[in-house]
Amino acid sequence: MTTTSVKRMPAENGVSGWEAISKRSLPVRSLEGNVTADWLIIGAGFAGLSAARRLLQLRPDDKIVVLDASEVGKGTSGRNSGFMIDVPHNLSSSEYSSGGLDATRLEMAQNRTAIAFAKEAADEYGMSPETFDPAGKINAAATARGMKLNVSFGQSLRSAGEKHMFFDAAEMREITGSDYYLGGLFTPGAVLIQPADYVRAFAAGLSHRLDIFEHSPVISLTRENGAWIAASTRGKVTAPNVILGVNGHITDFGHFGGRLMHIFAYASMTAPFSAENLGRKVMGRDKWALLPADAMGATVRKITTDGQSRIVIRTKYTYETAITVSDRRMAKMAEEHRSSLDARFPGLKDIPFEHSWAGRLCLSRNHVPAFGEIEDGLYSACCENGLGTVKSTLAGMMAAELATGTASRHLEQYMDHAAPSRLPPEPFAWLGINSVIRLQELRAGREG
């Protein structure tokens, strides 16, 4: 018998605006007592829910249980910017990089496989256009360097035969209502989601066929007599097969230690406003979505519901070894967001931020997932490398196929990667990674 005690529980930093404005239809249930299942999935985010859906397709008669330490939509899956991106976008560097045409095409094919899977779920579970919107996205450039990066990105897209469209400054002003941007590059294949609504609707759709228990953290995982026993605070789940969809928390389960970077990304959402009550100071379309031409710049989205708009801005990153950051750090990042937003939209100076929050990204040094069968009957679908919406969706799908012995071309291609490489020891990793982040943010300049 072997037992692993889980070192740390997930924790939230601030209230995600997406979660705050989201409504859930699924009642909260917690694990009470002892349960036996065919499959246990730990984590009810993109990876865990996708693994559950794929298992239902492959093993419709099996009993599946999902445990989550928090509530669906409160954790990392409800804290991102809500882009499901099909074309390569690498947050581990400050450049867009294709890594060669064949690698680019493979990555796009994998991302689109995940997006197609998500679309099927969105259709089946009745998600609204506000929750799942295949509207595309714009890489926005605010500097000459950003414009050059967009040109280079466009050349890569053209070489791959991908549709794209350039916008000039006037077109960006018409779209956003801001004269901050010099140009943009539109790609049509991205899907915009309201991330908290998406994972909640996904969980609600699954709940008719499996059990989802929230506020049920796994505090230990034991292998005994060919089965896994996951102990929570008020019960246990016994299953021969376990899929871990916990992203960077995989290290707290005792796996991939010293190999994964935990990067905090910071975001803020304004209070609602309308063009009328601002005296038409902020024009532009009702909704749009901007990624920065320099990946270390600011991601900005405008959403509108019932005539009321909000702007969400995400910028600034830190590498941390702790599970949370200080209130002082959160306040400093909110100040940075305020400056960034005011520079783009001076007409919004009187509109306060209603929510500011942080979420943890997981990156590996060589930009590969923490994936595979890590012990008998224990599977990892972790480390999304900055694109959790699509990468974690795909990882969950692939983990279900691997665990059920389902052969597929997608799985064969997905498995063709090295293991995550080792990081330097602390404190050198902390010093080095944060130094690189700061330098890249300085180079991004007005893109941030």
N, C-alpha and C positions, 0 to 999 in steps of 0.2 A: 504494500500500500504506500502510495506517495501522496503527500498533501502540500499544496501551495497556498500560503496565506496571501491574500491580495493586499499590497502594501498601502495603497492610497485609494480613496474614493473620488469620483469626479466631483468638481465644484464649479459653480457658475460665477463669473465676474460681471456684475451688473445685470440688468434685465434687458434682454434682447428686444428691440422694438418690434421685430417680426413676431415674436412670441406674444408680446403685450397686445398687439392689435389682432391676433389670431383668435379664432373661436374653435373649440373642439367639440365634437359630438360623441366621442368615445369616453365612457365613464372610466375613472381611475380605479384600477384593481391592483391590489398588492398580494404577493404570495403569502398564503397562510397554510401551514402544514406541509406535508410531504407529498410530492408529485412524481410519478414515473412517466417518462416520455420516450419516444424514439429519437427525438432531436431536441437539443437545447441550443438556443441562440442567445448569446450574451451581448446586449447592446441593441437598442431600438432606433438606430439612426439609418442612414442610407444603406450601409453595408448589411446590417442585421435584417432590416425589413426586406431588402432585395433578396437576401439569402432565403428568408422565409417564403417569399413569393415563388422563388425558383424551386424550392423544395416541394411546395404544394403542387407545382406543375409536374415534377418528377416522381414524387411519392405521395399521391393524393390521399392515400389511406393511412399514412403515418401520423402519429401524434407529435405535434410541434409545440414547444413552449419558448416564449421570448421573455427574457428578464432585462429590465433596465434599472439602473441605480437611481435615476431621477424620473422625470416625466417626459414623454414624447414631445419634442419640440422645444424643450428648455435647454437641452445640451447643445453640443457643437453643431448638430445637424440643423438647428433652428437659429444659428448665429452667423451663417455665411452671407454672402452678398446676393445669392440667388441666381447664379449663372450656371446653366448646364452647357458647357462649351464643347464644341465638336473639333475645332481646329486647335493645334498645339499652343499652349500658353503655360510657360514654365516659371513658377514663382520661386524656384530655387536659384535663379539668376536674374539679372536685370535686363536681359535681352530675350526676344522671341527667338527660339532656336528649333530648327526642324530636325537636326541630327541626320541629314541625308533624306533624299526623296522617299526611299523605301520605308524608312522609319517613320517619316511624316505620314505617309499613307496608312501604315499599320495603326499608328496612334489615332488617326482620325476614324478609321474603321472601328476600332475598339470603342472610342467615345460615342460613336453613332449607334453601336450596338446597345450601349447602356442607355442612350437617349430613347431609342426605340422601345426598349423594355420599360422605361419610365412612362413613355407615352401610352403604352398599352395599359399600364396600371392607372394612369390618369383618366383614360377613357372608361375603364371598367369601374373605377371607384367614383366617377362623376365629379372630377375636379373642375372647378370653374376656370375661365380664361385668366382671371386674376391670380389663380394659384399656379397654373401651368400654361405658359404663353409662348409659342414658338415664333417669337418676334425678331430674333436676331439681336446682335449687339454691335456697338461701335467702339473701336479703339481710338480714343480721343487724344490728340496731340496739342500740348500747350507751349511747346518750345520747338526751336529749329531741330534740335536733336530728336525730339519726339516725331517730328515730321519725317526725318531720315529713317527712323526705326519703322514707321508705317510704310514707307516706300520699300524698305527691305522686306518687310513682312508681306507686302503685296506681291513682290517678286517671287517669294517662296510659294504663295498661294497660286500665282499664275503658273509656275512650274509644275505644281501638283494638279492643275486643271480645276482649281476651286473658284467658285463665284465670289466676287467681292466688288465693292464700289467705294470710290474715294469721295469724300465731301470736302468742300472748301470752307473757309471761315464763315462766309455768309450762310451757307447751308447748316453749319453747326449752330449758328446763332438762331436760325429759324427753328431748329429742332429743340434746342435747350433753353433758349431765351437768354443766353450768356454770350458775351463777346470775348470770353477768356480763351477760347480754343482757336487754334490756327487751322485745324483740319481734322478729319477723321477717316477711318477705314471701316466700312460696314461689311460684316459677314452674316449671311442669312440663316446659318444652321444652328445657332445657339438658341436655347430655350430659357426664358426667364421664369423663375418660380418665386412664389412667396414661400420661403423654405419651411417655416413653422407650419403653415397650412398644409404644405405638401406632405410632410412626414406624418402629420396628424390624420390627414385624409387617407394616406397609405395604410397607417395602422388600423384605422377604423374599417377600411375595406378588408383587411386580413382577419380582423377579430371575429368574423363569423365562422372562420374555419380553424382557428388556433387560439391559444391563450397568450395574452400579453399582460405581464405583471410589471407594474411600475413601482417606484419607491421600494425596489427589491434588489439592493446591491448584493453582488456575490462577494462574500468575505473570505471564502476559501474554496478551492477546487481540488478534489481528491479522486485519484484513480484507484478503484478497488474492484476486484473480481470481474475485470473486463468492462467496467462501466465507470462513468464519471459522476461524481456527486458534487453538486454546486450548493453550498450552504449560504443562505441569506439570513437576514436578521430574525425572520419568523417562519422559516420553512426551508425545505431542501428540494432540489430537483435531481432525479437520477436518470441518466440517459447514456446510451453507449456512444453517442456522437455529440460533440460540442463544436459550434462555430463561434469564434470570437470576432465580433464586429465592433471593436472598442477603439479603433484608431490608435493614437499614441499611448493609450492606457494599456496596451499590450505589454509594455515594460513593467507595469505594476503587477502583472500576472506572472512575471519572472522570465519573460522571453524578449529577445532582441535587445537586451541591455547594452548600453554604450554604442548603439547603432542608429538611434532615431533622434532627430531634433524636434523639440517642441517649441514652435513659434507662436507667440501670441499676436493676433491681428485685432485691431481696434476699430470700432465703428460707432456712429451716432445717427440718430433719426430725429428729424425735426418734429415739432408739433404740427398739426394739420393747418393748412392755409388755403385760401382761394385767391384767384387772380382779382376777383371783385373787391375783396376786403383789403387788398394791397394796392388798390388804385391802378391795376394793370402794370405794376412795376416788374412783375415776373411773368414773362410770356412763355413762348415755347409750347411744345406739345404736352398733352396730359401725361404721357409716360414715355420714358426713354431709359436706356441703360448704357453706361460708358465704362469701359475698362481703360486703364491708362496705357498710352503707347509705350511708356517705360513701365515695366511690371512693378516697380517699387513706388509708383505714383498712386494717385487717388482713384478708387472705384466709386462712381457716383450713379445713383438711380433716382428717378422720379416716379412715384406711383400716385394714382388718383382714383378715389372711390367716392361716389355720390357727390362729385363736385369739390371734394376736399383733397388737396395734394399734400404729399410729404416728400422730403428728400432724404435719402440715406447716403452717407459718405463713409467710406472705409479707407483709412490710410494709417501708416506707421505700424512697425513690427518690432518685437523684441524676442530674443531667445531667452528662455527661462528654464531652470531646473525645478522650480516650485510648481505647485498645482494652481496657485492663484497669484495675482499681483495686488499691490497695495492700493488703497483708496487714493493715495497721492499720485500714483502712476496713472490710475484711471482718470483723475481730474486733469492731469497734465495732457493726456491724450485728447480729452474732450476739448481742451483749449486749442490744441493743434487742429482739431476738426473744425472748430469755430473759425479760425483764421483761414483755413482752406476753403470753407464754404463761403465766407464773406468775400474772399477774393473773386470767387466765381459769380456770386449772386449778392451784390451789395444791397439790393432791394429786400433781401431777407434778413437784414441785420437785427430787426426787431422780433423775428420769429425764433423762439428758443428751441434748444434741443430738448426733446421729451424723454429720450432714452439714450444712454451710452453704455457700451458693453465691450467685452473682449471674448474671443474664441480661440481655441488652440488648434493650430495646424500641425500636422505631422509630416516631416520631410526626412528622407534618407539622403546621405551624402552623395550616393551615386544614382539617386532619383529612381529607385525601384521600390515596389511594394514589399511589405512584410507579409508574405503570403505562403500558404502551403500547409501540409500536415506536419505539425511541429512535435506532436507526440501521437501515440496510437489513438485514433479517434478524436483528436483535438486539432482543429483547423483554424488558421489565422487568415482573416480578410482585413488587414490593417495597413496603415500608412498610405494616405491618399496623395501625398506630395503636392498639396496645395489646391487640388481640384476635387474636393471631396464629393461633390454632387454626382459627377460622372465616374470618377475613379473608384469611389467606394461602392457605388451601384454595381459597377462591373466586378469588383472584387467579391461582393456578396454573391452575385450570380455564379462566378467561377468557383467559389468555395463550395457552393451547393453541388455543382457538377462534379468537382473533384471528390467530394465526400461520398457521393452516390455512385462513383465509378462511371459516370456518364462521359463517354468520349465525344469530343467536339473539336472542330478546327479552332474555334475561339479559345478553348481551354489550352490546347497545345501551344498556340501562339502566346497566350498570356503567361504560361509557365516558363517561357524561354527568356529568363533573365537571371542575373546573378543575385546572390543574397545581399542585403543591405551591408554596406561597408562600415568599418569601425570609425568612430569619431575620436578626435584627440581626447585625452583624459581631462577632467575638470581640474583647475579652473581654466585651462587653456582653451577648451571648447567654448566656454561662455565668453571669454575675452575675444577670441578669434571670430566667432560667428556674429556677435554684436558689433564688432568693429567693421566687418564686411557689410552688415545691414546699414550701419550709419553712413559708410562711404557711398553705398548705392543710393541711399535716400538723398544724400547731398548731391550726387550726380543727377538724380531725377529732377531736382530743382522745382520749377513751377509745375511740373507734372504731379507733384505731391500736394 
